[in-house]
């Protein structure tokens, strides 16, 4: 599941980056964020496959399965319990990071065109969330 998510994110970003003037990578945005519309478009393209995956029936089923495993009486004596707990924790972290990224994206959208507003800080915060999400 993790590899498929990362792969779909990278594909979406690669497609978006082929547009003229788009940053070549998230690393470029980390190193020198501009906060321009091209960066915003790249970040939106990176967020879409993540949110699609988190909203999928497969994601919900996997999270439900892991949660129900924890409730089983024999769970705490199983040798593989740590794997289940770690996976569930990583899923929770990805959900929270995506919620934060979506919130930052909303702020960014509301500020587009506002006089005197700097997008660099918001873009920088948003790309950090994507970078941490892709490590999951």
C-alpha positions as CSV (number, residue, x, y, z in Angstrom):
1,X,0.0,0.0,0.0
2,X,2.8,2.4,1.0
3,X,4.8,1.9,-2.2
4,X,1.7,2.3,-4.4
5,X,0.9,5.6,-2.7
6,X,4.4,6.9,-3.1
7,X,4.5,5.8,-6.7
8,X,1.3,7.6,-7.5
9,X,2.5,10.7,-5.8
10,X,5.7,10.7,-7.8
11,X,3.8,10.1,-11.0
12,X,1.4,13.0,-10.4
13,X,4.3,15.3,-9.5
14,X,6.3,14.3,-12.6
15,X,3.3,15.0,-14.8
16,X,2.8,18.4,-13.1
17,X,6.5,19.2,-13.3
18,X,6.5,18.9,-17.1
19,X,4.7,22.1,-17.3
20,X,6.8,25.1,-18.3
21,X,8.3,26.9,-15.3
22,X,7.3,24.3,-12.7
23,X,9.9,23.5,-10.0
24,X,11.9,20.4,-10.8
25,X,11.2,18.7,-7.4
26,X,9.9,19.1,-3.9
27,X,13.6,19.4,-3.0
28,X,13.8,22.6,-5.1
29,X,10.8,24.0,-3.2
30,X,12.4,23.1,0.1
31,X,15.7,24.7,-0.9
32,X,14.2,27.8,-2.4
33,X,10.4,28.2,-2.2
34,X,8.9,30.9,-4.4
35,X,5.3,30.6,-3.5
36,X,4.3,31.2,-7.1
37,X,1.3,29.7,-8.9
38,X,3.4,27.0,-10.4
39,X,4.5,25.7,-7.0
40,X,1.0,25.8,-5.8
41,X,-0.1,23.7,-8.7
42,X,2.7,21.2,-8.1
43,X,1.7,20.9,-4.4
44,X,-2.0,20.5,-5.3
45,X,-1.1,17.7,-7.7
46,X,1.0,16.0,-5.0
47,X,-1.8,16.3,-2.5
48,X,-4.5,14.8,-4.7
49,X,-3.4,11.2,-4.9
50,X,-2.7,11.2,-1.2
51,X,-6.1,12.4,-0.3
52,X,-7.7,10.0,-2.8
53,X,-5.9,7.1,-1.2
54,X,-6.8,8.1,2.3
55,X,-10.5,8.4,1.3
56,X,-10.5,5.0,-0.4
57,X,-12.5,2.0,0.7
58,X,-9.2,0.0,0.8
59,X,-7.6,2.4,3.3
60,X,-10.7,2.4,5.5
61,X,-10.9,-1.4,5.4
62,X,-7.2,-1.8,6.3
63,X,-7.4,0.6,9.2
64,X,-10.6,-1.1,10.4
65,X,-8.8,-4.5,10.2
66,X,-5.8,-3.3,12.1
67,X,-8.0,-1.7,14.8
68,X,-10.0,-4.9,15.2
69,X,-6.8,-6.9,15.5
70,X,-5.8,-4.8,18.5
71,X,-9.1,-5.7,20.2
72,X,-8.6,-9.4,20.0
73,X,-7.7,-11.0,23.3
74,X,-4.7,-12.9,21.8
75,X,-3.3,-9.8,20.1
76,X,-1.0,-8.7,23.0
77,X,0.7,-12.1,23.1
78,X,1.3,-12.3,19.3
79,X,5.0,-11.9,18.2
80,X,3.9,-9.7,15.2
81,X,1.9,-7.2,17.3
82,X,4.5,-4.5,16.9
83,X,4.1,-4.5,13.1
84,X,0.4,-4.0,13.5
85,X,0.8,-1.2,16.0
86,X,3.5,0.5,13.9
87,X,1.4,0.3,10.7
88,X,-1.7,1.7,12.4
89,X,0.4,4.5,13.9
90,X,1.9,5.4,10.5
91,X,-1.6,5.5,9.0
92,X,-2.7,7.9,11.7
93,X,0.3,10.1,11.2
94,X,-0.3,10.2,7.4
95,X,-3.9,11.2,8.0
96,X,-2.9,14.0,10.4
97,X,-0.2,15.2,8.1
98,X,-2.6,15.2,5.2
99,X,-5.2,17.1,7.2
100,X,-2.6,19.8,8.0
101,X,-1.5,20.0,4.4
102,X,-5.1,20.4,3.3
103,X,-5.6,23.1,5.8
104,X,-2.4,24.9,4.7
105,X,-3.5,24.6,1.1
106,X,-6.9,26.1,2.0
107,X,-5.1,29.1,3.6
108,X,-2.9,29.4,0.5
109,X,-5.9,29.4,-1.8
110,X,-7.7,32.1,0.3
111,X,-4.6,34.3,0.2
112,X,-4.0,34.1,-3.6
113,X,-4.1,37.6,-4.9
114,X,-4.2,39.2,-1.5
115,X,-2.0,42.3,-1.4
116,X,1.2,42.1,0.6
117,X,0.8,38.5,1.4
118,X,3.8,36.2,1.2
119,X,3.1,32.7,0.0
120,X,6.6,31.4,0.6
121,X,6.0,30.5,4.2
122,X,2.8,28.6,3.4
123,X,4.3,26.8,0.5
124,X,7.3,25.9,2.6
125,X,5.0,24.5,5.3
126,X,2.9,22.6,2.8
127,X,5.8,21.0,1.0
128,X,7.2,19.9,4.4
129,X,4.0,18.0,5.1
130,X,4.2,16.3,1.7
131,X,7.8,15.4,2.3
132,X,7.0,13.9,5.7
133,X,4.0,12.1,4.3
134,X,6.0,10.5,1.5
135,X,8.3,9.0,4.1
136,X,5.5,6.9,5.6
